[in-house]
Amino acid sequence: MFPLFDLSLQLNGFPMKEAKAALRKIVAFSEKEHEAFIEHKKLEIVHFHLQNNTFYKDLAGVTTFTHWENLPVLNKKNLQKPLLDRLSNGYFPKNSYINKTSGSSGTPFIFAKDKFCHALTWASNIYRFGWYGIDFNTSYQARFYGIPMDFLGYQKERLKDVLSHRFRFPIFDLSDTVLERFLYRFQTKKFDYINGYTSSIVLFAKFLQKKNIILKDICPSLKVCMVTSEMLFEEDKLLLEKQFGIPIVNEYGASELDLIAFQNPNDEWQINSETLFVEILDDNNKAVPNGTSGRIVITSLFNKAHPFIRYDIGDIGILDEKSTLQKPILKKLIGRTSDVAILPSGKKSPGLTFYYVTKSIIEDDGNVKEFVIKQTKTDSFEIEYVSETELNLAQIKKIEQAIALYLEPNLKFSFTRKKVLERSNRGKLKQFKSML
């Protein structure tokens, strides 16, 4: 098959051949060579932005630097100013890749990458997907993603789907009638892999479970499933493996950066150390020992159009104790720093703790398809859920007792059954949201 995917990127000005060659060279480094490469790229990117980017020079407050740890940590609020004020000398919207973040953190912004940096992002994706025998030019993707609903946006995404050799399953309506149509597509098309938002793919797996269908049996060409953008819980991973009959790969990325971590064939969540430098920092911006949780702070080593240096992505995670500079392993992704529940006792708890405790009960009988939790006051929470029947008093009592046990007693809950849950305009489902 003609390499349409690579060609479409090349025609849009993204130097894919050069990017792939650069990545091959980085991947082949010895541990010592990789260490020297990281140190060199850190120095190079900071010096470049101090000399060529007024926004970064003002933020750093210096023109030269000696200690990496003294550089400021960049946050999303710093970036909420016009893009033209943040671009480096010589870079403009016309000669850069421009996009915007999804806003799932509550702080959306427009960002830029120079064209070589963006080509490297794709080279990095291609390299990692290749671990599982997936080739973007020839492998057929079943894509579980949102799609713009305006005419031009819709047509543009559909064209990109054709060029990228993928079929899109829009995920704004996931009723059984729609999932039945999804199933038909898998029976009639030779998909090689599934890629998309975790919650939607899990919902499809639950539908298959109810019908007692293994997806690989009706679509034998399927090799692997990559889930992204939302938390993948261990029991959901087991469900996906069982109902799909293929390996499930967990992906963690950010549109403004790159793939951050990707599950390798040894079942490790391997961090991208070729184009990124990842730190785990405490509240005083000091690096924590491996095995300790902290804020995930990332430096994009190649982006000259726009600085992402010591950029706090807004997530909390833990690096595995066995991590090295060349092969860092993400032991655990705990959730967003903004998604923290503040309780009446003053205790702070990751919002996903609420979600996880509730999930272990609410899905026991297979009635509830999906749900979200919103904190409206320090002691009050709303649970919105999609199910065939209303939750009964016994189930509600069980949830309240479990949360009292794991978190604290005397919290108030309201339960609202819905036909569909509200997703972002890209189709993401935010499992926990604090309204405080």
C-alpha positions as CSV (number, residue, x, y, z in Angstrom):
1,M,0.0,0.0,0.0
2,F,1.2,3.5,-0.9
3,P,2.5,5.3,2.3
4,L,-0.3,7.9,2.4
5,F,0.2,8.7,6.1
6,D,3.9,9.7,5.9
7,L,3.3,11.4,2.5
8,S,0.4,13.6,3.9
9,L,2.6,14.7,6.8
10,Q,5.6,15.4,4.4
11,L,3.3,17.4,2.0
12,N,2.2,19.5,5.0
13,G,5.8,20.5,5.6
14,F,6.6,18.1,8.4
15,P,10.1,16.5,7.6
16,M,9.2,12.9,8.4
17,K,12.4,11.4,6.9
18,E,14.7,13.6,8.9
19,A,12.6,13.1,12.1
20,K,12.6,9.3,11.7
21,A,16.4,9.3,11.1
22,A,17.0,11.5,14.2
23,L,14.8,9.2,16.4
24,R,16.6,6.1,15.2
25,K,19.9,7.7,16.2
26,I,18.6,8.6,19.7
27,V,17.1,5.1,20.3
28,A,20.5,3.5,19.4
29,F,22.4,5.5,22.1
30,S,24.2,3.6,24.9
31,E,23.2,4.6,28.4
32,K,26.2,6.9,28.7
33,E,25.6,8.5,25.3
34,H,21.9,9.0,26.2
35,E,22.8,10.8,29.5
36,A,25.1,13.2,27.5
37,F,22.4,13.7,24.9
38,I,19.8,14.7,27.6
39,E,22.1,17.1,29.3
40,H,23.1,18.7,25.9
41,K,19.4,19.0,24.8
42,K,18.4,20.6,28.1
43,L,21.1,23.2,27.9
44,E,20.4,23.8,24.2
45,I,16.6,24.3,24.5
46,V,16.9,26.6,27.5
47,H,19.6,28.8,26.0
48,F,17.6,28.9,22.7
49,H,14.5,30.3,24.5
50,L,16.4,32.6,26.7
51,Q,17.9,34.2,23.6
52,N,14.9,34.0,21.3
53,N,11.7,34.0,23.3
54,T,10.7,37.2,25.2
55,F,7.9,35.4,27.0
56,Y,10.3,32.8,28.4
57,K,13.1,35.3,29.2
58,D,10.6,37.3,31.2
59,L,9.3,34.2,33.0
60,A,12.8,33.0,33.9
61,G,14.0,36.5,34.9
62,V,17.5,35.7,33.6
63,T,19.5,35.7,30.3
64,T,21.8,32.8,31.3
65,F,21.4,30.0,33.8
66,T,23.7,27.7,35.8
67,H,21.4,25.4,37.7
68,W,18.5,23.5,36.1
69,E,16.7,23.4,39.5
70,N,16.6,27.2,39.6
71,L,14.6,27.5,36.4
72,P,10.9,28.3,36.9
73,V,8.2,25.7,36.7
74,L,5.9,26.7,33.9
75,N,2.1,26.2,34.5
76,K,-0.9,26.3,32.3
77,K,-2.1,29.7,33.6
78,N,1.3,31.2,32.5
79,L,0.3,30.1,29.0
80,Q,-3.2,31.8,28.9
81,K,-2.0,34.8,26.9
82,P,-2.1,35.4,23.2
83,L,0.0,32.8,21.3
84,L,1.8,35.6,19.3
85,D,3.2,36.8,22.7
86,R,4.7,33.3,23.3
87,L,6.3,32.4,20.0
88,S,10.0,32.5,19.5
89,N,11.8,34.8,17.1
90,G,11.3,33.5,13.5
91,Y,8.3,31.4,14.3
92,F,4.8,32.4,13.2
93,P,1.5,30.5,13.0
94,K,2.1,30.0,9.2
95,N,5.4,28.2,9.7
96,S,4.5,26.2,12.8
97,Y,2.1,23.5,13.9
98,I,-0.7,25.2,15.8
99,N,-3.3,23.4,18.0
100,K,-5.2,23.8,21.2
101,T,-5.4,21.6,24.3
102,S,-8.7,19.9,25.1
103,G,-9.3,22.0,28.2
104,S,-10.0,18.9,30.3
105,S,-7.7,20.4,33.0
106,G,-10.0,23.4,33.1
107,T,-7.2,25.6,31.7
108,P,-7.3,25.4,27.9
109,F,-4.7,27.2,25.7
110,I,-3.4,27.4,22.1
111,F,0.1,26.1,21.6
112,A,2.7,25.8,18.8
113,K,5.4,23.3,17.8
114,D,8.0,23.9,15.1
115,K,7.5,21.5,12.2
116,F,10.6,19.3,13.0
117,C,9.4,18.9,16.6
118,H,5.9,17.9,15.4
119,A,7.4,15.5,12.9
120,L,9.4,13.9,15.8
121,T,6.1,13.6,17.7
122,W,4.8,11.4,14.9
123,A,8.1,9.5,14.5
124,S,7.8,8.7,18.3
125,N,4.2,7.5,17.9
126,I,5.2,5.4,14.8
127,Y,8.1,3.9,16.7
128,R,6.1,2.9,19.8
129,F,3.1,1.5,17.9
130,G,5.6,-0.5,15.9
131,W,6.3,-2.5,19.1
132,Y,3.0,-4.2,18.5
133,G,3.3,-4.6,14.7
134,I,1.2,-1.6,13.8
135,D,2.2,0.5,10.8
136,F,0.3,3.8,10.4
137,N,0.6,3.5,6.6
138,T,-0.9,0.1,6.3
139,S,-2.7,-0.9,9.5
140,Y,-6.4,-0.2,9.7
141,Q,-7.5,1.6,12.8
142,A,-10.9,1.5,14.6
143,R,-10.9,5.0,16.2
144,F,-13.1,5.7,19.2
145,Y,-12.9,9.5,19.3
146,G,-15.1,12.6,19.2
147,I,-15.5,14.5,16.0
148,P,-16.4,18.2,15.4
149,M,-20.1,18.6,14.5
150,D,-19.7,21.8,12.4
151,F,-19.7,21.0,8.6
152,L,-16.1,22.1,7.8
153,G,-14.6,20.6,11.0
154,Y,-16.5,17.3,10.4
155,Q,-15.3,17.0,6.7
156,K,-11.7,17.9,7.6
157,E,-11.6,15.1,10.3
158,R,-13.1,12.6,7.9
159,L,-10.5,13.4,5.3
160,K,-7.8,13.0,7.9
161,D,-9.3,9.6,8.7
162,V,-9.0,8.5,5.1
163,L,-5.4,9.7,4.8
164,S,-4.5,8.1,8.2
165,H,-6.2,4.7,7.2
166,R,-8.7,4.7,10.0
167,F,-12.5,4.4,10.5
168,R,-14.0,6.7,13.2
169,F,-16.6,5.6,15.7
170,P,-18.1,8.9,17.0
171,I,-18.6,8.5,20.8
172,F,-21.2,11.1,21.8
173,D,-24.0,8.6,21.6
174,L,-23.1,5.2,23.1
175,S,-26.6,3.7,23.4
176,D,-27.1,0.0,22.7
177,T,-28.6,0.8,19.3
178,V,-25.4,2.7,18.3
179,L,-23.1,0.0,19.8
180,E,-24.9,-2.6,17.7
181,R,-23.9,-0.7,14.6
182,F,-20.3,-0.5,16.0
183,L,-20.4,-4.3,16.3
184,Y,-21.6,-4.7,12.7
185,R,-18.6,-2.6,11.5
186,F,-16.2,-5.0,13.3
187,Q,-18.0,-8.0,11.6
188,T,-17.6,-6.5,8.2
189,K,-14.2,-4.6,8.3
190,K,-10.7,-5.9,8.7
191,F,-9.4,-3.7,11.6
192,D,-5.8,-4.2,12.8
193,Y,-6.1,-2.2,16.0
194,I,-8.4,-0.1,18.2
195,N,-7.3,3.3,19.5
196,G,-9.3,5.9,21.5
197,Y,-10.8,7.1,24.7
198,T,-10.7,4.6,27.6
199,S,-14.3,5.1,28.8
200,S,-15.9,4.6,25.4
201,I,-13.9,1.5,24.7
202,V,-14.7,0.1,28.1
203,L,-18.4,0.8,27.4
204,F,-18.2,-1.2,24.2
205,A,-16.5,-4.1,26.0
206,K,-19.4,-4.1,28.6
207,F,-21.8,-4.3,25.6
208,L,-19.9,-7.3,24.2
209,Q,-19.9,-8.9,27.7
210,K,-23.7,-8.7,27.9
211,K,-24.0,-10.3,24.5
212,N,-21.3,-12.9,25.3
213,I,-19.2,-11.9,22.3
214,I,-15.3,-12.0,22.0
215,L,-14.4,-9.3,19.5
216,K,-11.4,-11.2,18.1
217,D,-13.8,-14.0,17.2
218,I,-15.8,-11.8,14.9
219,C,-12.8,-9.6,13.7
220,P,-9.8,-12.0,13.5
221,S,-7.6,-9.4,12.0
222,L,-7.5,-7.4,15.3
223,K,-4.0,-7.4,17.0
224,V,-4.0,-4.8,19.8
225,C,-6.0,-2.1,21.5
226,M,-4.5,1.3,22.7
227,V,-6.4,3.3,25.2
228,T,-5.7,7.0,25.9
229,S,-6.7,10.3,27.6
230,E,-8.6,8.8,30.6
231,M,-7.6,6.6,33.5
232,L,-7.5,2.8,32.8
233,F,-8.3,0.9,36.0
234,E,-7.0,-2.6,36.4
235,E,-10.4,-4.3,36.4
236,D,-11.3,-2.4,33.2
237,K,-8.1,-3.6,31.6
238,L,-9.0,-7.2,32.5
239,L,-12.5,-6.7,31.1
240,L,-11.0,-5.4,27.8
241,E,-8.5,-8.2,27.5
242,K,-11.3,-10.8,28.1
243,Q,-13.9,-9.3,25.7
244,F,-11.5,-8.2,23.0
245,G,-9.2,-11.2,23.1
246,I,-6.2,-9.0,22.3
247,P,-3.4,-7.2,24.3
248,I,-4.5,-3.8,25.9
249,V,-1.9,-1.1,25.8
250,N,-2.1,2.0,28.0
251,E,-1.0,5.3,26.5
252,Y,-0.4,8.6,28.3
253,G,0.2,11.7,26.3
254,A,-0.5,15.4,25.9
255,S,-1.2,17.2,22.6
256,E,1.1,20.1,23.5
257,L,4.0,17.7,24.1
258,D,4.1,14.1,22.7
259,L,3.5,10.6,23.9
260,I,4.6,10.8,27.5
261,A,4.4,7.1,28.4
262,F,3.5,4.0,26.5
263,Q,3.1,0.5,27.8
264,N,5.9,-1.6,26.3
265,P,5.6,-5.4,25.5
266,N,7.1,-6.2,29.0
267,D,4.0,-4.5,30.6
268,E,6.0,-1.5,31.8
269,W,4.7,2.0,31.3
270,Q,7.8,3.3,29.6
271,I,8.3,7.1,29.5
272,N,9.4,8.8,26.3
273,S,13.0,9.8,27.0
274,E,13.9,10.5,23.4
275,T,12.0,13.8,22.9
276,L,11.0,14.6,26.6
277,F,12.7,15.0,29.9
278,V,10.3,14.1,32.7
279,E,10.7,15.1,36.4
280,I,8.6,14.3,39.5
281,L,8.6,17.3,41.8
282,D,7.2,18.1,45.3
283,D,5.4,21.3,46.2
284,N,8.7,23.1,46.6
285,N,9.7,22.2,43.0
286,K,12.3,19.7,44.3
287,A,12.8,16.3,42.6
288,V,11.4,13.5,44.8
289,P,13.0,10.0,45.0
290,N,11.8,7.3,42.6
291,G,8.9,5.5,44.2
292,T,7.5,8.8,45.7
293,S,4.5,10.6,44.3
294,G,4.7,14.2,43.0
295,R,3.8,16.6,40.2
296,I,4.7,15.5,36.7
297,V,6.8,18.2,35.2
298,I,8.0,17.8,31.6
299,T,10.5,19.5,29.2
300,S,10.0,19.3,25.5
301,L,13.7,18.9,24.3
302,F,13.1,19.9,20.7
303,N,10.3,22.5,20.5
304,K,11.9,25.8,19.4
305,A,8.7,27.5,18.4
306,H,7.3,27.6,21.9
307,P,8.9,26.9,25.3
308,F,7.7,23.9,27.3
309,I,10.5,23.9,29.9
310,R,9.8,22.4,33.3
311,Y,6.1,22.4,32.3
312,D,3.7,21.3,35.1
313,I,1.2,19.2,33.1
314,G,-1.2,19.1,36.0
315,D,-0.9,15.4,36.8
316,I,0.4,13.5,39.8
317,G,2.5,10.4,39.3
318,I,5.2,8.0,40.6
319,L,8.4,6.9,38.8
320,D,9.3,3.3,39.4
321,E,12.3,2.6,41.6
322,K,14.1,0.8,38.8
323,S,13.9,3.8,36.4
324,T,17.0,5.0,34.7
325,L,17.5,8.3,32.7
326,Q,17.4,6.3,29.5
327,K,14.5,4.1,30.5
328,P,12.2,5.8,33.0
329,I,9.2,3.8,34.0
330,L,5.9,5.4,35.2
331,K,4.8,3.2,38.1
332,K,1.5,5.0,38.6
333,L,-0.5,7.9,37.3
334,I,-2.6,9.1,40.2
335,G,-4.7,11.8,38.5
336,R,-4.9,15.5,38.0
337,T,-3.7,18.0,40.7
338,S,-6.8,20.0,40.0
339,D,-9.1,17.0,40.7
340,V,-8.6,16.9,44.4
341,A,-11.6,16.6,46.8
342,I,-11.3,18.8,49.9
343,L,-13.4,17.3,52.7
344,P,-15.0,18.9,55.8
345,S,-12.3,17.5,58.0
346,G,-9.7,19.4,55.9
347,K,-8.5,16.1,54.4
348,K,-7.5,16.3,50.7
349,S,-8.1,13.2,48.6
350,P,-7.6,12.6,44.9
351,G,-11.0,12.7,43.3
352,L,-10.3,9.4,41.6
353,T,-10.4,7.8,45.0
354,F,-14.1,8.6,45.2
355,Y,-14.6,7.3,41.7
356,Y,-12.7,4.1,42.4
357,V,-14.5,3.3,45.6
358,T,-17.9,4.0,44.0
359,K,-16.9,2.0,40.9
360,S,-16.1,-1.1,42.9
361,I,-19.8,-1.2,44.1
362,I,-21.8,0.5,41.4
363,E,-20.7,-1.8,38.6
364,D,-21.1,-5.1,40.5
365,D,-24.4,-6.1,39.0
366,G,-23.6,-4.9,35.5
367,N,-26.6,-2.5,35.5
368,V,-24.6,0.7,35.6
369,K,-22.8,1.4,32.3
370,E,-20.8,4.5,33.3
371,F,-20.9,7.4,35.8
372,V,-19.2,10.6,36.9
373,I,-18.9,12.3,40.3
374,K,-19.1,16.0,40.9
375,Q,-18.2,17.7,44.2
376,T,-20.6,20.6,44.7
377,K,-19.7,21.5,48.4
378,T,-17.1,20.2,50.8
379,D,-19.6,17.7,52.1
380,S,-21.8,17.2,49.0
381,F,-21.4,15.1,45.9
382,E,-23.5,14.5,42.9
383,I,-23.3,11.1,41.1
384,E,-24.7,11.0,37.6
385,Y,-25.0,7.6,36.0
386,V,-26.3,5.7,33.0
387,S,-28.1,2.5,33.7
388,E,-30.9,0.3,32.6
389,T,-32.7,0.7,36.0
390,E,-32.5,3.2,38.9
391,L,-30.0,2.4,41.7
392,N,-31.9,1.0,44.6
393,L,-31.6,2.0,48.3
394,A,-29.4,-0.9,49.2
395,Q,-26.8,0.0,46.5
396,I,-26.9,3.7,47.5
397,K,-26.3,2.7,51.2
398,K,-23.4,0.4,50.2
399,I,-21.7,3.3,48.3
400,E,-22.2,5.7,51.2
401,Q,-20.8,3.1,53.7
402,A,-17.7,2.4,51.5
403,I,-16.9,6.1,51.1
404,A,-17.3,6.6,54.9
405,L,-14.9,3.8,55.5
406,Y,-12.3,4.8,52.9
407,L,-12.5,8.6,53.1
408,E,-14.7,10.0,55.9
409,P,-18.3,9.8,57.3
410,N,-21.2,12.2,57.0
411,L,-20.8,13.1,53.4
412,K,-24.0,13.7,51.4
413,F,-24.7,12.2,48.0
414,S,-27.4,12.8,45.4
415,F,-27.9,10.2,42.5
416,T,-29.2,11.2,39.1
417,R,-29.9,8.7,36.4
418,K,-29.2,10.0,32.9
419,K,-29.6,8.8,29.3
420,V,-26.1,10.0,28.4
421,L,-23.3,11.6,30.3
422,E,-21.8,15.0,29.3
423,R,-18.6,14.6,27.4
424,S,-16.1,17.3,26.2
425,N,-16.4,18.5,22.6
426,R,-13.6,15.9,21.8
427,G,-15.5,13.1,23.5
428,K,-13.5,12.9,26.8
429,L,-15.4,11.8,29.9
430,K,-14.2,13.6,33.1
431,Q,-14.7,11.0,35.9
432,F,-14.4,13.4,38.8
433,K,-14.9,17.1,38.8
434,S,-14.6,19.6,41.7
435,M,-17.0,22.6,41.5
436,L,-15.4,24.2,44.5
